[in-house]
C-alpha cells in the first residue's frame, strides 16, 4: 500500500513539475504561463483532480481495485510517454527527464500493483 501510494504521489509531483516547466517556457499565446495565473491555477487544479483517484485507490488491497488502479496508471504512463515525444519536439532535456521518470515510476507502480495482488491471492 505505501509503495503504491508513494509512487502515485511521485507521479503527481512530476506532473506538477512538468506543468510548472511548461508555464515557465510558454510556446504561444494559448499555453499555460505565469503571466495568466488564473489559467495556471485551473490547470493545476485539473491536474490534481485527475491524479487524485490513483492516490485514493492506492489505499485499498482488493484485487479488483488493484486492476482499476493499474488501468488508470496505464493511461498516466501513456501520457508521460507522450511527454517524452513533446520533449524531443521542443528540445527540452528537463521535459524528457520528467517524462522518462514518470514512465518508469508508472510502470513500476503497475508491476507492484499486480505483484501485490498475486502475492495476496496465494
C-alpha positions in Angstrom: 0.0 0.0 0.0 2.7 2.5 0.9 4.7 1.7 -2.2 1.7 2.3 -4.5 0.8 5.5 -2.6 4.3 6.9 -2.7 4.6 6.1 -6.5 1.2 7.7 -7.2 2.3 10.7 -5.1 5.6 10.9 -7.0 3.8 10.8 -10.3 1.6 13.7 -9.2 4.6 15.7 -8.2 6.3 15.0 -11.5 3.2 16.1 -13.4 3.0 19.3 -11.4 6.7 20.0 -12.1 6.0 19.4 -15.8 3.2 21.9 -15.7 5.3 24.5 -14.0 8.1 24.0 -16.6 5.5 24.5 -19.3 4.3 27.7 -17.6 7.9 28.9 -17.3 8.6 28.5 -21.1 5.3 29.2 -22.9 5.4 28.5 -26.6 2.5 30.7 -27.7 -0.4 32.8 -26.6 -2.8 29.9 -25.8 -0.5 28.0 -23.5 -0.1 28.0 -19.7 2.1 30.7 -18.4 2.9 32.6 -15.3 1.5 35.8 -16.9 -2.0 34.4 -16.6 -2.2 33.0 -13.1 -5.9 32.1 -13.3 -5.4 29.6 -16.1 -2.3 28.2 -14.3 -4.4 27.6 -11.2 -7.1 26.0 -13.2 -4.7 23.7 -15.0 -3.1 22.8 -11.6 -6.5 22.1 -10.1 -7.5 19.9 -13.1 -4.2 18.0 -12.8 -4.7 17.3 -9.1 -8.3 16.2 -9.6 -7.3 13.8 -12.4 -4.4 12.3 -10.4 -6.3 12.1 -7.1 -8.2 8.8 -7.9 -4.9 6.8 -8.0 -4.0 8.2 -4.6 -7.3 7.0 -3.2 -7.2 3.6 -4.9 -3.6 3.0 -3.6 -5.0 2.6 -0.1 -7.0 -0.5 -0.9 -5.7 -4.0 -1.4 -8.7 -5.6 -3.1 -7.8 -7.3 -6.4 -10.4 -5.6 -8.5 -9.4 -2.2 -7.2 -5.7 -3.1 -8.0 -6.8 -3.8 -11.6 -8.6 -0.4 -11.8 -5.5 1.3 -10.3 -3.3 -0.4 -12.9 -5.5 0.6 -15.8 -5.6 4.2 -14.6 -1.9 4.2 -14.2 -1.6 2.8 -17.7 -3.3 5.9 -19.0 -0.9 8.1 -17.0 2.1 6.1 -18.4 0.8 6.8 -21.9 0.6 10.5 -21.1 4.2 10.5 -19.8 5.3 8.7 -23.0 3.7 11.5 -25.0 5.5 14.0 -22.8 8.8 12.4 -23.9 7.9 13.0 -27.5 6.9 16.6 -26.8 10.3 17.0 -25.1 12.0 15.9 -28.3 9.9 18.2 -30.4 10.7 21.2 -28.3 14.3 20.4 -27.4 14.0 20.4 -23.6 16.0 17.9 -21.6 14.0 18.6 -18.4 10.7 17.6 -20.1 12.3 14.5 -21.4 13.7 13.6 -18.0 10.3 14.2 -16.3 8.7 12.0 -19.0 11.1 9.2 -18.5 10.9 9.3 -14.7 7.1 9.4 -14.9 7.0 6.4 -17.3 9.4 4.4 -15.1 7.6 5.2 -11.9 4.2 4.5 -13.6 5.3 1.1 -15.0 6.8 0.1 -11.7 3.6 1.1 -9.9 1.6 -1.1 -12.2 4.0 -4.0 -11.6 3.9 -3.5 -7.8 0.1 -3.4 -8.0 -0.2 -6.7 -9.9 2.5 -8.4 -7.8 0.8 -7.4 -4.6 -2.5 -8.8 -5.9 -0.8 -12.1 -7.0 1.1 -12.4 -3.7 -2.1 -11.9 -1.7 -4.0 -14.4 -3.8 -1.6 -17.2 -3.0 
